[in-house]
Structure formats: C-alpha cells, structure tokens
Amino acid sequence: YGYRRDWIQKLIQHQATVFAVDVGNYSILHNHEHLIVRTRPDIAANWSDEEVAWRWRLAWPRWQDGVWSRETTDAQIQQLLDKPALVASLRGHLSSLSWFMARCKEPIAKLANAETDCTGHFWAARFGCRELVDEGALLTCSVYVDLNQVKAGAAESLETSDYSAIQDRLRAWRSREA
C-alpha cells in the first residue's frame, strides 16, 4: 500500500491551496505522517464571501486520474452565499487546524476503504498536535520531521526520504544549482 503515500501527499498539497493553512514541513511514512502547519485566519479574513464559498466546495475533493479535484457550480456557490451566517462560520473553518486535518483524513479513508471493501478511519487515532511557540521549537521539530524517515529505517538519507518536504526542498535546491 505504499502508493497511498502519493494520495496523501497530493491531498495535503491540494488542501493547502484551499485552506488558510501554511504547510511548513511534512513527512509521510507507511503508518503515520508528520506535518508542521500554521493556521492563517488573517488570510481567510480577507477572502470575499464568494471565495470562501468556492474554497469550501473545493475542500471536499475526489481522487480521479491521479489528482484530487472538485467541480463546483455557480448554483452550489450561490446556495452557500444565500446563508451569510454559514459563510462566516465556513471562513473560520477554512483557517482551522481541526477542519484542515479532517479534510485531509476523510477522503483518504474513503478511498482506501473503497479499495479494500472495509470501513473505518485510515489513521488509527485523531491527530495529535503541539504548539511551537518560538523559533527554537520550530527548528527542533523541523529537524525531527526531516530526519524521521532516516531514523525509522524507511530511508537511507534525506535525499531518499520519499513523500517528504525535505526531499522536495533538496530537489528544488539542486535544480537551482544546476
């Protein structure tokens, strides 16, 4: 089931474009994942009501042809816009860590469950989180996430840490150097 890591990576990337949440670092292993994220209610506050409605519809994607996507119609957007109190609530949800994680977990569970004809959560437990209160904590946690696959024996080096932000960063750095 290692190919499911691709599903997870692409879903995190998709949801990061939808939510007002910055993904600063990640590493996806075979049985768990690590994410360092920052919620950005300041960004969501500047979105128009139409953008909030549109983004909320995009937060419920489907996996098709190797891509997470969601088609939406003007009528569906208008249904949300006709409820201003709901739009205000959705604006908050779009910068919520809990909603971000839920929208990253549920589509994976549905896809994996359909594939194996079973039901239930994809990850065994709800996500755990810690607040990183200063640059030292952020650096320490980032190093932990970057080295996690190597320490777990899932990769021999940072360069071979598949489905990780460190691998993405190293590839980007090498392409700039070339």
Rosetta blueprint (number, residue, H / E / L):
1 Y L
2 G L
3 Y L
4 R H
5 R H
6 D H
7 W H
8 I H
9 Q H
10 K H
11 L H
12 I H
13 Q H
14 H H
15 Q H
16 A H
17 T H
18 V H
19 F L
20 A L
21 V E
22 D E
23 V E
24 G E
25 N E
26 Y E
27 S E
28 I E
29 L L
30 H L
31 N L
32 H L
33 E E
34 H E
35 L E
36 I E
37 V E
38 R E
39 T E
40 R L
41 P H
42 D H
43 I H
44 A H
45 A H
46 N L
47 W L
48 S L
49 D H
50 E H
51 E H
52 V H
53 A H
54 W H
55 R H
56 W H
57 R H
58 L H
59 A L
60 W L
61 P L
62 R E
63 W E
64 Q E
65 D L
66 G L
67 V E
68 W E
69 S E
70 R L
71 E L
72 T L
73 T L
74 D H
75 A H
76 Q H
77 I H
78 Q H
79 Q H
80 L H
81 L H
82 D L
83 K L
84 P H
85 A H
86 L H
87 V H
88 A H
89 S H
90 L H
91 R H
92 G H
93 H H
94 L L
95 S L
96 S L
97 L H
98 S H
99 W H
100 F H
101 M H
102 A H
103 R H
104 C H
105 K H
106 E H
107 P H
108 I H
109 A H
110 K H
111 L H
112 A H
113 N H
114 A H
115 E H
116 T H
117 D L
118 C L
119 T L
120 G L
121 H L
122 F L
123 W L
124 A L
125 A L
126 R L
127 F L
128 G L
129 C L
130 R L
131 E L
132 L L
133 V L
134 D L
135 E H
136 G H
137 A H
138 L H
139 L H
140 T H
141 C H
142 S H
143 V H
144 Y H
145 V H
146 D H
147 L H
148 N H
149 Q H
150 V H
151 K H
152 A L
153 G L
154 A L
155 A L
156 E L
157 S L
158 L L
159 E L
160 T L
161 S L
162 D L
163 Y L
164 S E
165 A H
166 I H
167 Q H
168 D H
169 R H
170 L H
171 R H
172 A H
173 W H
174 R H
175 S H
176 R H
177 E H
178 A L
